[in-house]
């Protein structure tokens, strides 16, 4: 069940006689936007969902944050009663970790800066050995089509070593992108894209940094 379905169910259970248009007006959004969320056609950030719950359903900010976390986790685990059914198991041996979600990253040219953020994304514990060395990013663009699509979330390991063929997050100054790492026998580095219509990006700047290795792609729901 995607997060939009959980939002829809919550809205139906809590708004009573409040119409979709009235709710949209209350939160300062269009009714079309709410429908897009509920149909899974857009994936709003945790901050946006928290604001909607606070303004539209009169939840306190801590209540709204907790509800959004519950939905994120439920969408991963596949059922809504994860707190009741799995609480003791999660306490003793977590099924998931909440990994920092540091904004979006371009799949094309260097044009998107990594951000600091309070947002998190639930990731299966099977994919994460040491949570402190991971973060997540939302993909933008089509240059990695077939591997990571627009809207997918990638899991980045900051401690893994890059080598040819690995998909990495590259940064120069305040700008970042992702792609395949390739280094020739002369030490020259290229960033190669899965979409062959995008030419390789050759690195000429000594100030570039490989921020981490992408270990897993979580497909957009």
C-alpha positions in Angstrom: 0.0 0.0 0.0 1.5 3.3 -1.1 1.5 6.4 1.2 -1.2 8.1 -0.8 -3.6 5.2 0.0 -2.8 5.6 3.7 -3.4 9.3 3.4 -6.7 8.7 1.7 -7.8 6.2 4.3 -6.9 8.6 7.1 -8.8 11.5 5.4 -11.9 9.4 5.0 -11.8 8.3 8.7 -11.1 11.7 10.2 -12.6 14.5 8.1 -16.3 13.6 8.6 -18.3 16.1 6.6 -15.3 18.1 5.4 -15.2 18.0 1.6 -12.1 17.6 -0.6 -12.4 21.2 -1.7 -12.8 22.5 1.8 -9.7 20.5 2.9 -7.7 21.8 0.0 -8.7 25.4 0.9 -7.8 24.8 4.5 -4.2 23.7 3.7 -3.7 26.2 0.9 -3.5 23.6 -1.9 -5.7 22.5 -4.8 -8.0 19.6 -4.6 -6.2 18.2 -7.7 -3.0 18.1 -5.6 -4.7 16.0 -2.9 -6.1 13.6 -5.5 -2.6 13.2 -7.0 -1.2 12.3 -3.6 -4.0 9.8 -2.9 -3.6 8.2 -6.4 0.2 7.9 -5.8 1.0 10.2 -8.8 3.1 12.5 -6.6 5.3 11.7 -3.6 5.3 14.7 -1.2 8.1 15.1 1.2 7.7 14.4 4.9 7.7 18.1 5.6 4.8 18.7 3.1 2.8 15.8 4.6 3.4 17.1 8.1 2.2 20.6 7.1 -0.9 19.1 5.5 -1.7 17.1 8.6 -1.1 20.0 10.9 -3.2 22.5 9.0 -5.9 20.2 7.5 -6.5 17.8 10.4 -5.5 20.0 13.4 -2.8 17.6 14.5 0.1 18.9 16.6 3.4 19.0 14.9 4.8 16.0 16.9 1.6 14.0 16.1 1.9 14.9 12.4 5.5 13.9 12.3 4.8 10.5 14.0 1.9 9.9 11.6 4.0 10.5 8.5 6.7 8.2 9.9 4.1 5.5 10.4 2.9 5.9 6.8 6.4 5.7 5.4 7.2 2.6 7.3 3.8 1.0 6.6 4.3 1.6 2.8 7.6 -0.3 3.1 6.4 -3.2 5.2 3.1 -3.5 3.3 0.6 -3.3 6.1 -0.8 -0.5 8.3 -0.6 -2.2 11.7 3.2 -2.4 11.8 3.3 -0.7 15.3 1.0 -3.3 16.9 2.2 -6.4 15.1 5.9 -5.8 15.0 6.7 -3.5 17.9 8.6 -6.0 20.0 10.5 -7.3 17.0 11.5 -3.8 15.9 12.8 -3.0 19.3 14.9 -6.1 19.6 16.0 -6.5 16.0 14.9 -3.6 13.6 13.2 -4.4 10.4 14.1 -1.0 9.0 16.2 2.1 9.7 15.2 5.7 9.2 17.9 7.0 6.9 18.5 10.8 6.3 16.9 11.9 3.0 19.2 14.7 1.8 17.0 16.2 -0.9 17.2 15.4 -4.7 20.1 14.7 -7.0 20.4 15.3 -10.7 20.9 12.2 -12.9 22.3 14.5 -15.6 24.6 17.5 -15.4 26.0 18.9 -12.2 23.1 21.1 -11.1 21.8 19.9 -7.8 23.3 20.5 -4.4 23.1 18.0 -1.6 21.2 19.4 1.4 21.0 19.0 5.1 17.5 17.8 6.1 15.4 16.5 9.0 13.6 14.2 6.6 14.2 10.5 6.7 13.4 7.5 4.5 12.7 3.9 5.9 15.1 1.4 4.6 15.1 -2.4 5.2 17.6 -3.5 7.8 18.7 -6.2 5.3 20.2 -3.4 3.2 22.0 -1.4 5.9 24.7 -2.7 8.2 25.8 0.6 9.8 23.0 3.2 9.4 25.4 6.1 10.3 27.3 5.7 7.1 24.2 5.9 4.8 22.0 8.6 3.4 19.2 8.7 0.7 18.6 10.9 -2.3 15.6 11.4 -4.6 16.5 11.1 -8.3 15.8 13.8 -10.8 16.0 13.3 -14.6 16.3 10.5 -17.1 20.0 10.0 -17.8 20.1 6.9 -15.6 16.9 5.4 -17.0 16.8 1.7 -16.7 18.7 1.9 -13.4 17.2 4.8 -11.5 14.2 6.7 -12.8 12.9 10.1 -12.0 11.4 10.0 -8.5 13.2 6.9 -7.3 15.1 7.0 -4.0 18.7 5.8 -3.9 20.6 4.5 -0.9 24.2 5.9 -0.7 27.0 4.3 1.3 29.6 7.0 2.2 32.3 4.5 3.2 32.4 2.2 0.2 35.3 2.5 -2.2 34.6 3.5 -5.8 35.9 1.4 -8.7 35.0 1.1 -12.4 31.3 0.2 -13.0 30.1 1.4 -9.6 27.3 4.1 -9.5 28.5 7.0 -7.5 27.4 10.4 -6.2 29.9 13.0 -7.4 30.2 16.6 -6.1 32.1 19.7 -7.3 31.6 22.6 -4.9 27.9 22.9 -4.2 26.7 20.9 -7.2 26.3 17.1 -7.5 25.3 14.4 -9.9 25.2 10.6 -10.1 26.5 8.1 -12.7 28.9 5.2 -13.3 32.5 5.8 -12.2 35.2 5.1 -14.8 38.9 5.7 -14.5 41.3 4.9 -17.4 44.9 3.8 -17.1 46.1 7.4 -17.2 44.0 8.3 -14.1 41.4 10.3 -16.0 37.9 10.0 -14.6 34.6 10.0 -16.5 31.0 9.9 -15.2 29.1 7.7 -17.5 25.3 7.5 -17.8 23.0 4.6 -18.3 21.1 6.5 -21.0 23.4 6.4 -23.9 22.0 9.6 -25.4 23.9 11.4 -22.6 27.7 11.8 -23.3 30.2 11.0 -20.6 31.1 13.9 -18.2 34.9 14.2 -18.0 36.3 15.5 -14.6 38.8 18.2 -15.0 38.4 19.8 -11.6 40.8 18.7 -8.9 38.2 19.8 -6.3 35.7 17.1 -7.2 34.6 14.6 -4.5 33.0 11.1 -4.6 30.5 11.4 -1.8 29.4 7.8 -1.8 28.5 4.7 -3.7 24.8 3.9 -4.6 24.1 0.5 -3.3 20.4 0.2 -3.8 17.6 1.9 -5.8 14.1 2.0 -4.2 11.6 2.3 -7.0 9.0 5.1 -6.9 5.7 3.7 -5.6 
